[in-house]
């Protein structure tokens, strides 16, 4: 006997029965958010505005202002504005509480493919009131506007750092916040109703058709546990963007209602950021080209073209300095500035002999010079167990073109002065001296590398290996270099071991590490209990 039976099924079964029964079932749809739903509701969906700077007269930089919550529609909006700018390489200035993780992945990949820079900052549009810095009246019909950016109090939280990671250059302002926390996966259940037809054949029921006749929401659930699929996607994305998987640990150590703010030095160490904007640089300012004109508005200007570069062929000298901004127990350092010549190791040796057992940091600024002399200096510094860093030393009452004029040098004892990382540089063979330090630290300064002549390579890489630098990776990078001298980002310098710490914001080169018995009044911000953040330090 054969018959067709048609009936309507409307009941809720566990998902595990989906392969066995055709009924009204909950269909799970998972959406990942880097944060709770309540916080996401605080910002409107992300909006992109093409903004031209108000802070210059001509050749003004432009940027893409991206502010708001990241939703499933945000990648499509980003795609539209990228199509609009064509081949122009404009920075993207982000201010966001976060949002959907998959959308953030898509945005980061679009930004990387387009070769754009990312940074964190807010945008004030021209003629908007203080309480509404992005008023609609300030935006033209084509989506463009005039304005300026700010970093103080700006933020990129939750899923936003995943978008930030997409930049080919990732510039972290000193006064903005980059924060991460656990990813929340929201599971939506849907009750689906079907009309099913069966055919009875010899007493056995066989399905012959099935038609969906209705859907109804059956609630939601959420989880902060990072499943295998989500963990694999996050790990693969960070690797693709050149960011250390250490960031995952930082994310998972903060619950969705909390934020782990990543300091600039840690962002550099993990590769989340590749640069930190100086105090006079603002979000949206593009990276300087190698041939950037002196009047160009851009950040991280190559040291070779800055007005601070000292006269050529001035041999390196060594000055015992003390901080002119303090009254008692001032910090001291050895300022080493100028070209490295064959006579420089003897001068360094005399300075170290004068100090005896005192361990003062060596603060370098140099275009490099004699390679064998640099080897000798590095071995002296390593044997003495001294710290190295990069910084510009300024003596009071000296002109800009002669920052360490003879008239301001003390006739005996230390000389009063100030030191700053901003705009300082250690290029070519100076880096060989830098890597000898224990520790070796860099703030917002330029590090340069030189490709040795073929005849010197064996000696060169033997020295690098002696100093504990990753010689294999270093050699690969050097052989790939097509120029004699190049600057590298601090994140790569950390990875190679050229440096093993970042000077935190608020400190300067030469701010000596305090010993455990140091008086509270001693001006050395990096206390012994805090230490220096090394490349391998845990963030949890």
C-alpha positions as CSV (number, residue, x, y, z in Angstrom):
1,X,0.0,0.0,0.0
2,X,1.3,3.4,-0.9
3,X,0.0,6.8,0.3
4,X,1.3,10.3,0.6
5,X,0.9,12.0,3.9
6,X,1.3,15.8,4.3
7,X,1.5,17.4,7.7
8,X,2.9,20.4,9.5
9,X,5.5,20.1,12.3
10,X,6.0,22.9,14.8
11,X,8.0,22.0,17.8
12,X,11.5,22.7,19.2
13,X,14.2,20.0,19.2
14,X,17.9,20.1,20.1
15,X,20.2,20.8,17.2
16,X,21.7,17.3,17.5
17,X,18.5,15.9,16.0
18,X,18.7,18.0,12.9
19,X,20.1,15.1,10.8
20,X,17.4,12.8,12.0
21,X,14.1,14.7,12.1
22,X,12.7,17.4,9.8
23,X,10.8,19.6,12.3
24,X,10.6,23.1,13.7
25,X,14.2,23.6,14.9
26,X,16.4,26.3,16.4
27,X,19.0,27.4,13.8
28,X,22.1,28.8,15.5
29,X,23.8,31.9,14.0
30,X,26.9,33.1,15.8
31,X,28.1,36.7,15.7
32,X,31.4,37.7,17.5
33,X,31.7,41.0,19.2
34,X,34.7,42.2,21.1
35,X,32.5,43.5,23.9
36,X,29.0,43.4,25.4
37,X,25.9,44.7,23.6
38,X,25.2,47.4,26.2
39,X,28.5,49.1,25.4
40,X,28.1,48.8,21.6
41,X,24.9,50.8,21.9
42,X,26.8,53.8,23.1
43,X,28.1,54.8,19.7
44,X,26.2,55.2,16.3
45,X,27.4,53.0,13.4
46,X,30.8,54.0,12.0
47,X,30.8,56.8,9.5
48,X,33.7,57.7,7.1
49,X,34.4,61.3,6.2
50,X,37.2,62.5,3.9
51,X,38.8,65.5,5.8
52,X,41.3,68.1,4.8
53,X,43.5,69.7,7.4
54,X,42.8,73.3,8.6
55,X,46.3,73.6,10.1
56,X,48.2,74.5,7.0
57,X,47.9,76.9,4.1
58,X,48.8,74.7,1.0
59,X,49.6,71.1,0.3
60,X,47.5,70.3,3.3
61,X,47.2,66.6,4.3
62,X,43.9,64.7,4.1
63,X,42.8,61.7,6.0
64,X,39.8,59.4,6.3
65,X,38.0,60.0,9.6
66,X,36.4,56.7,10.8
67,X,34.3,57.1,14.0
68,X,31.6,55.0,15.4
69,X,30.6,51.4,16.1
70,X,31.8,48.6,13.8
71,X,28.7,46.8,12.4
72,X,28.2,44.2,9.6
73,X,27.6,47.1,7.2
74,X,30.8,48.9,8.0
75,X,33.1,47.0,5.6
76,X,30.8,48.0,2.7
77,X,30.9,51.7,3.7
78,X,34.7,51.5,3.9
79,X,34.9,49.9,0.5
80,X,32.9,52.8,-0.9
81,X,35.3,55.5,0.4
82,X,38.4,53.5,-0.7
83,X,36.9,53.3,-4.2
84,X,36.3,57.1,-4.0
85,X,39.9,58.0,-3.2
86,X,41.3,55.6,-5.8
87,X,45.1,55.2,-5.6
88,X,45.6,58.0,-3.1
89,X,47.3,56.8,0.1
90,X,45.4,58.6,2.9
91,X,45.7,57.7,6.6
92,X,42.7,56.3,8.4
93,X,42.1,58.0,11.8
94,X,40.1,55.7,14.0
95,X,37.9,56.4,17.0
96,X,35.7,53.5,18.0
97,X,34.4,51.5,21.0
98,X,34.5,48.4,18.8
99,X,31.8,46.1,17.5
100,X,31.7,43.0,15.2
101,X,34.9,41.1,15.0
102,X,34.3,39.6,11.5
103,X,33.6,43.1,10.2
104,X,36.9,44.3,11.8
105,X,38.8,41.5,10.1
106,X,37.3,42.4,6.7
107,X,38.2,46.1,7.2
108,X,41.7,45.4,8.3
109,X,42.3,43.3,5.2
110,X,40.9,46.0,2.9
111,X,43.2,48.6,4.5
112,X,46.3,46.4,4.2
113,X,45.5,45.6,0.6
114,X,45.2,49.4,-0.1
115,X,48.5,50.0,1.6
116,X,47.1,52.7,4.0
117,X,48.3,54.0,7.3
118,X,46.2,53.8,10.5
119,X,46.2,55.8,13.6
120,X,44.0,56.6,16.6
121,X,42.3,60.0,17.0
122,X,39.2,62.1,16.9
123,X,38.2,64.6,14.2
124,X,36.7,68.0,14.8
125,X,35.0,69.4,11.7
126,X,35.0,73.1,10.9
127,X,32.2,75.2,12.3
128,X,30.7,72.4,14.4
129,X,29.7,73.3,17.9
130,X,31.9,71.9,20.8
131,X,29.2,69.4,21.8
132,X,28.9,68.1,18.2
133,X,32.3,68.0,16.6
134,X,31.0,66.0,13.6
135,X,27.9,68.0,12.7
136,X,26.1,67.1,9.4
137,X,26.3,70.8,8.3
138,X,30.1,70.6,8.1
139,X,30.0,67.7,5.6
140,X,29.7,68.5,1.9
141,X,27.4,66.5,-0.4
142,X,30.4,64.5,-1.6
143,X,31.2,63.4,1.9
144,X,34.3,65.7,2.3
145,X,34.9,68.3,5.0
146,X,37.6,70.5,6.7
147,X,38.8,69.9,10.2
148,X,41.6,68.9,12.5
149,X,42.4,65.9,14.7
150,X,43.1,65.4,18.4
151,X,44.7,62.5,20.2
152,X,44.1,63.4,23.9
153,X,41.4,61.1,25.2
154,X,40.8,59.4,21.8
155,X,40.4,55.7,21.9
156,X,40.3,52.5,19.8
157,X,38.8,49.7,21.9
158,X,37.5,46.2,21.6
159,X,37.4,45.2,17.9
160,X,38.8,48.5,16.7
161,X,42.5,47.5,17.3
162,X,41.9,44.7,14.8
163,X,41.1,47.3,12.2
164,X,44.1,49.4,13.4
165,X,46.3,46.4,12.9
166,X,45.5,46.5,9.1
167,X,47.7,49.6,8.6
168,X,51.0,49.2,6.7
169,X,52.1,51.9,9.2
170,X,50.3,51.9,12.5
171,X,51.0,55.1,14.4
172,X,50.0,55.2,18.0
173,X,49.6,58.7,19.5
174,X,51.0,59.1,23.0
175,X,47.8,60.5,24.5
176,X,45.3,58.2,22.9
177,X,44.2,54.8,24.2
178,X,44.3,51.4,22.5
179,X,42.4,48.8,24.5
180,X,41.3,45.2,24.1
181,X,39.2,42.6,25.9
182,X,37.6,39.2,25.5
183,X,35.6,38.5,22.4
184,X,31.9,37.8,23.1
185,X,30.2,35.4,20.7
186,X,26.4,35.9,20.5
187,X,24.4,32.8,19.5
188,X,20.9,33.6,18.0
189,X,18.3,30.8,18.0
190,X,15.6,30.7,15.3
191,X,12.5,28.4,15.4
192,X,12.0,27.2,11.8
193,X,8.7,25.6,10.8
194,X,8.5,23.2,7.8
195,X,5.7,21.5,5.8
196,X,6.9,17.9,5.2
197,X,5.4,15.3,2.8
198,X,6.1,11.6,3.3
199,X,5.4,8.6,1.2
200,X,4.6,5.3,2.9
201,X,6.1,2.3,1.1
202,X,5.5,-1.1,2.6
203,X,4.9,0.5,6.0
204,X,8.1,2.7,5.9
205,X,7.9,6.4,5.9
206,X,10.0,8.2,3.3
207,X,10.3,12.0,2.9
208,X,9.5,13.3,-0.5
209,X,9.4,17.0,0.0
210,X,10.1,19.7,2.6
211,X,9.1,23.4,2.5
212,X,9.9,26.1,5.0
213,X,6.8,27.9,6.1
214,X,7.9,30.2,8.9
215,X,10.7,31.5,11.2
216,X,10.5,32.9,14.7
217,X,13.2,34.1,17.1
218,X,13.8,31.7,19.9
219,X,16.2,33.9,22.0
220,X,19.9,34.5,22.3
221,X,22.9,33.3,24.3
222,X,26.4,34.5,24.6
223,X,29.8,33.2,25.5
224,X,33.3,34.7,26.1
225,X,35.0,31.3,25.7
226,X,37.2,31.5,22.6
227,X,36.3,28.3,20.7
228,X,38.7,26.5,18.4
229,X,37.3,28.1,15.2
230,X,37.3,31.7,16.7
231,X,40.8,31.2,18.2
232,X,42.2,29.9,14.8
233,X,40.6,32.9,13.0
234,X,42.1,35.4,15.4
235,X,45.5,33.8,15.4
236,X,45.6,33.6,11.6
237,X,44.5,37.3,11.3
238,X,47.1,38.6,13.8
239,X,49.8,36.6,12.0
240,X,48.7,37.9,8.6
241,X,49.0,41.5,10.0
242,X,52.4,41.0,11.6
243,X,51.1,41.2,15.2
244,X,52.3,38.9,17.9
245,X,49.9,36.3,19.3
246,X,50.8,37.7,22.7
247,X,47.9,40.2,22.1
248,X,45.5,37.3,22.5
249,X,46.6,36.8,26.1
250,X,46.1,40.5,26.8
251,X,42.6,40.3,25.3
252,X,41.5,37.2,27.2
253,X,42.7,38.6,30.5
254,X,40.1,41.3,30.5
255,X,36.3,40.5,30.8
256,X,33.9,42.2,28.3
257,X,33.0,44.9,30.7
258,X,36.7,45.8,31.3
259,X,39.4,47.1,29.0
260,X,43.1,46.3,29.0
261,X,44.8,49.4,27.7
262,X,48.0,48.6,25.7
263,X,50.7,51.1,26.4
264,X,52.6,52.4,23.4
265,X,55.8,50.6,24.3
266,X,53.9,47.2,24.5
267,X,52.0,48.0,21.3
268,X,55.4,48.5,19.6
269,X,56.8,45.3,21.2
270,X,53.9,43.2,19.9
271,X,53.9,44.8,16.5
272,X,50.4,46.1,17.0
273,X,51.9,49.6,16.4
274,X,54.9,50.3,14.2
275,X,55.4,53.9,15.3
276,X,54.5,56.4,18.1
277,X,53.7,59.9,17.2
278,X,55.9,62.6,18.9
279,X,54.4,65.4,21.0
280,X,54.2,67.7,17.9
281,X,52.8,65.1,15.5
282,X,49.0,64.6,15.2
283,X,46.8,61.8,14.0
284,X,46.2,62.0,10.2
285,X,49.6,63.4,9.5
286,X,51.0,61.1,6.8
287,X,54.4,59.3,7.0
288,X,57.2,61.4,5.6
289,X,58.7,60.2,2.3
290,X,62.4,59.8,2.1
291,X,62.6,62.9,-0.1
292,X,60.1,64.9,1.9
293,X,60.6,68.7,1.6
294,X,61.5,70.5,4.8
295,X,58.1,72.3,4.8
296,X,56.1,69.1,4.2
297,X,53.5,68.3,6.9
298,X,54.3,64.7,7.8
299,X,55.6,62.5,10.7
300,X,58.7,60.5,11.3
301,X,60.9,62.7,9.1
302,X,64.0,60.9,8.0
303,X,66.9,61.9,10.2
304,X,69.2,62.6,7.2
305,X,67.1,65.6,6.3
306,X,66.3,67.1,9.7
307,X,67.6,70.4,10.8
308,X,69.0,68.7,13.9
309,X,71.6,66.7,12.1
310,X,75.0,67.8,13.4
311,X,77.8,69.0,11.1
312,X,79.6,66.3,9.2
313,X,83.1,65.1,10.2
314,X,82.7,66.2,13.8
315,X,84.5,63.4,15.8
316,X,82.5,61.9,18.6
317,X,83.1,63.3,22.0
318,X,82.0,62.1,25.4
319,X,80.5,64.4,28.0
320,X,79.5,63.6,31.6
321,X,76.1,65.2,31.9
322,X,73.6,65.9,34.7
323,X,69.9,66.9,34.4
324,X,69.5,70.6,34.5
325,X,65.9,70.3,35.4
326,X,66.4,69.0,38.9
327,X,67.8,70.4,42.1
328,X,69.2,67.4,44.2
329,X,70.5,63.9,43.3
330,X,70.1,64.6,39.6
331,X,70.5,61.8,37.1
332,X,73.7,61.6,35.2
333,X,74.6,60.1,31.8
334,X,77.5,59.9,29.3
335,X,76.5,61.8,26.2
336,X,78.2,60.4,23.1
337,X,77.6,62.5,20.0
338,X,79.5,62.8,16.6
339,X,81.1,60.6,14.0
340,X,82.9,57.4,15.1
341,X,86.5,57.6,14.1
342,X,89.6,55.5,14.8
343,X,90.4,57.6,17.8
344,X,86.9,57.3,19.4
345,X,87.5,54.1,21.4
346,X,90.5,55.6,23.2
347,X,88.3,58.6,24.2
348,X,85.6,56.3,25.5
349,X,88.2,54.2,27.4
350,X,89.5,57.4,29.1
351,X,85.9,58.4,30.1
352,X,85.1,55.0,31.5
353,X,88.4,55.0,33.5
354,X,87.5,58.4,35.0
355,X,84.1,57.0,36.1
356,X,85.7,53.9,37.8
357,X,82.9,51.6,39.0
358,X,80.1,54.0,38.4
359,X,77.6,52.6,35.9
360,X,76.2,55.5,33.9
361,X,74.0,55.1,30.8
362,X,75.6,55.9,27.4
363,X,73.3,58.1,25.3
364,X,74.2,58.0,21.6
365,X,73.6,60.3,18.7
366,X,75.6,59.6,15.6
367,X,75.6,59.1,11.8
368,X,78.1,56.2,12.4
369,X,81.6,55.9,11.0
370,X,84.5,53.5,11.5
371,X,83.3,50.0,11.8
372,X,86.3,48.5,13.7
373,X,86.1,51.4,16.1
374,X,82.4,50.7,16.7
375,X,83.3,47.0,17.5
376,X,85.9,48.2,20.0
377,X,83.5,50.6,21.7
378,X,80.7,48.0,21.9
379,X,83.0,45.5,23.6
380,X,84.1,48.1,26.1
381,X,80.5,49.0,27.0
382,X,79.4,45.4,27.3
383,X,82.4,44.6,29.6
384,X,81.5,47.6,31.8
385,X,77.8,46.5,31.9
386,X,76.4,49.8,30.8
387,X,73.0,50.8,29.4
388,X,72.8,52.3,25.9
389,X,70.1,54.4,24.4
390,X,69.6,57.1,21.7
391,X,69.1,60.8,22.6
392,X,69.9,64.4,21.8
393,X,71.8,66.2,24.5
394,X,71.4,69.9,24.8
395,X,73.6,72.3,26.7
396,X,72.1,75.6,28.0
397,X,72.9,78.8,26.1
398,X,74.1,76.9,23.0
399,X,72.8,77.8,19.6
400,X,70.8,75.3,17.6
401,X,73.6,74.7,15.1
402,X,76.0,74.1,17.9
403,X,74.0,72.2,20.5
404,X,77.1,71.4,22.7
405,X,79.2,74.6,22.4
406,X,82.5,74.7,24.3
407,X,81.4,77.8,26.3
408,X,78.7,75.7,28.1
409,X,80.9,72.8,29.0
410,X,82.0,72.5,32.6
411,X,85.7,72.8,33.2
412,X,85.6,70.0,35.7
413,X,82.9,67.6,36.8
414,X,79.6,67.0,35.0
415,X,78.0,69.5,32.6
416,X,74.5,70.7,33.1
417,X,72.1,69.9,30.3
418,X,68.9,68.1,29.0
419,X,68.3,65.0,27.0
420,X,65.5,64.1,24.6
421,X,64.6,61.1,22.5
422,X,62.5,63.0,20.0
423,X,64.3,63.6,16.7
424,X,67.5,61.7,17.9
425,X,69.2,59.1,15.7
426,X,71.8,56.3,15.8
427,X,72.6,55.3,12.2
428,X,74.9,53.0,10.4
429,X,77.7,51.7,12.7
430,X,76.3,53.6,15.6
431,X,73.8,50.7,15.9
432,X,76.8,48.4,16.5
433,X,77.5,50.4,19.6
434,X,73.9,50.5,20.6
435,X,73.5,46.7,20.6
436,X,76.2,46.4,23.2
437,X,74.2,47.9,26.0
438,X,72.7,45.9,29.0
439,X,70.0,47.0,28.6
440,X,69.7,48.8,25.2
441,X,66.6,51.1,25.0
442,X,65.0,53.4,22.5
443,X,62.3,56.0,22.8
444,X,60.9,58.0,19.9
445,X,64.2,58.0,18.0
446,X,65.5,56.6,14.7
447,X,67.6,53.4,14.4
448,X,69.7,52.9,11.3
449,X,71.3,49.9,9.8
450,X,74.2,49.6,7.4
451,X,74.9,46.8,5.0
452,X,78.5,45.8,5.3
453,X,80.9,45.3,2.4
454,X,81.2,41.7,1.3
455,X,84.8,41.5,2.7
456,X,83.6,42.6,6.1
457,X,80.5,40.4,6.5
458,X,82.2,37.6,8.4
459,X,83.5,40.0,11.0
460,X,80.3,42.0,11.1
461,X,78.0,39.1,11.8
462,X,80.4,37.5,14.3
463,X,80.2,40.7,16.3
464,X,76.4,40.8,16.0
465,X,76.2,37.2,17.3
466,X,78.6,38.1,20.1
467,X,76.2,40.8,21.3
468,X,73.3,38.3,21.5
469,X,71.4,39.7,18.5
470,X,69.5,37.3,16.2
471,X,72.3,37.1,13.7
472,X,70.5,34.8,11.2
473,X,67.5,37.0,10.9
474,X,69.7,40.1,10.9
475,X,71.9,38.7,8.1
476,X,68.8,37.8,6.0
477,X,67.5,41.4,6.4
478,X,70.9,43.0,5.7
479,X,71.5,40.9,2.5
480,X,68.0,41.9,1.3
481,X,68.8,45.6,1.7
482,X,69.5,47.5,-1.5
483,X,70.8,50.6,0.2
484,X,73.7,51.3,2.4
485,X,71.7,52.8,5.2
486,X,68.1,52.4,6.3
487,X,66.0,53.1,9.3
488,X,63.9,50.3,10.9
489,X,60.8,50.5,13.1
490,X,61.2,49.8,16.8
491,X,59.0,46.7,16.6
492,X,61.5,45.1,14.2
493,X,64.5,46.2,16.3
494,X,62.9,44.5,19.3
495,X,62.3,41.3,17.2
496,X,65.9,41.2,16.1
497,X,67.3,42.0,19.5
498,X,68.9,45.3,18.4
499,X,67.1,46.7,21.4
500,X,65.5,44.9,24.3
501,X,63.3,47.6,25.7
502,X,61.3,50.7,25.0
503,X,61.6,53.9,27.0
504,X,58.1,54.5,28.4
505,X,56.3,57.7,27.7
506,X,57.3,60.4,30.2
507,X,60.9,59.1,30.6
508,X,63.9,60.2,28.6
509,X,67.2,58.6,27.6
510,X,69.7,58.5,30.5
511,X,67.0,58.3,33.2
512,X,69.0,55.8,35.1
513,X,67.4,52.7,36.6
514,X,67.1,53.2,40.4
515,X,68.7,50.6,42.7
516,X,66.7,48.9,45.4
517,X,68.1,51.3,48.1
518,X,67.6,54.5,46.1
519,X,66.0,57.5,47.9
520,X,62.5,58.5,46.9
521,X,63.9,61.9,45.7
522,X,66.3,60.4,43.2
523,X,65.2,61.3,39.7
524,X,65.3,58.0,37.9
525,X,61.8,57.0,36.9
526,X,62.4,53.4,36.0
527,X,62.4,51.9,39.5
528,X,64.0,48.6,40.1
529,X,60.8,46.9,41.1
530,X,59.2,47.9,37.8
531,X,62.2,47.3,35.6
532,X,62.4,47.7,31.9
533,X,59.8,46.1,29.7
534,X,61.9,43.6,27.7
535,X,60.9,42.1,24.4
536,X,59.9,38.8,26.0
537,X,58.0,40.3,29.0
538,X,54.6,38.9,29.8
539,X,51.7,41.3,29.8
540,X,49.4,39.3,32.0
